Amino acid sequence: MNVQNIIRPWVLNSFLIICMSASAGDKTAGNPIVTDLYTADPCPMVHDDTLYIYTGHDEQAGDTKAFLMNDWYCFATKDMVHYKKHGPLLSWKDFKWAKGDAFASHVIEKDGKFYWYVAVRHKDIKLHEGFAIGVAVSDSPTGPFKDAVGKAIITDETPNSIVLNIDPAVYIDDDGQAYLFWGSWNAARWAKLKDNMVAIDGDVHTLNVKNFFEAPFVHKKGDTYYLSYAGSGYPSKTEYATSKSITGPWNYGGVINGLLPKSETNHQGIIEFKGNWYFVYHNSQAPGGGVYRRSVCVDKLEYNEDGSIKEVVRTETSVPLVK
């Protein structure tokens, strides 16, 4: 089964298209925001008045019960309604040491360079599940990207790594220090990154937080750090914890996003853009969607007066246009 045949068609314009989920007169993009292919595990990043949402790509057809993911895309918007599609921008094949499974990823900018942290299966190192974390780099948010070091930075052989080394997320603190978070199967880790952003600096630390399952993501509002993650087992909700330090301890906050129809995974990114906070996630509501065919959505994120996060109200419309 071809994904292109089970969801509405699109007009491609070489490398770049304007997603037709919103016409020139529309005030919302609709959820999912992308409907010409299945997308998952979003990572939002703001740069130069543009919001970039980097995603995985679900390609599984039929009733096969496994994820099939080979590459990553990016969708860019200046107004939260009209999105430009870039990609695929990167594949597991761009890492000579990898052998497949382009799982969740994270992109961040530092000093004019863009670093793309990916989880892929290692072709040589396998003590547990065989997943490893690598990093690609580019001078542009839309590439071209290339393997930054020619080897993985986290593998099954890394001291204090975990059984399933996936779902990388990077946060750069106010002092410029970068931190790598990752985790799955109820185990989470964090480590400092060196200034070059492509090597671990020091030990790998265990991250202790209530109900953690996978998919860590860190953002900051005011003087509070927020750690959001897929929690409470599998299928997962999105939950969160807060801290006054990037290294914890983390105090449990509650549920942000409840269980999703037809999607056992719950993978999020949280971003402020043009004065608004957004919750970027995936569901399985596109035609033909399911556990292994997910689609990225965007809804509002709101806080209570005490800084706690309100549970997200999921919509079919997505968010209003911003200028």
Secondary structure, 3 states (H helix, E strand, C coil): CCHHHHCCCCCCCCCEEECCCCCCCCCECCCCCCCCCEEEEEEEEEECCEEEEEEEEECCCCCCCCCCCCEEEEEEECCCCCEEEEEEEEEHHHCCCEEECCCCEEEEEECCEEEEEEEEEECCCCCCCCEEEEEEEECCCCCCCEECCCCCCECCCCCCCCCCCCCCEEEECCCCCEEEEEEECCEEEEEEECCCCCCEEEEEEECCCCCEEEEEEEEEECCEEEEEEEECCCCCEEEEEEECCCCCCCEEEEEEECCECCECCCCEEEEEECCEEEEEEEECCCCCCECCECEEEEEECCECCCCCECCCCCCCCCCECCC
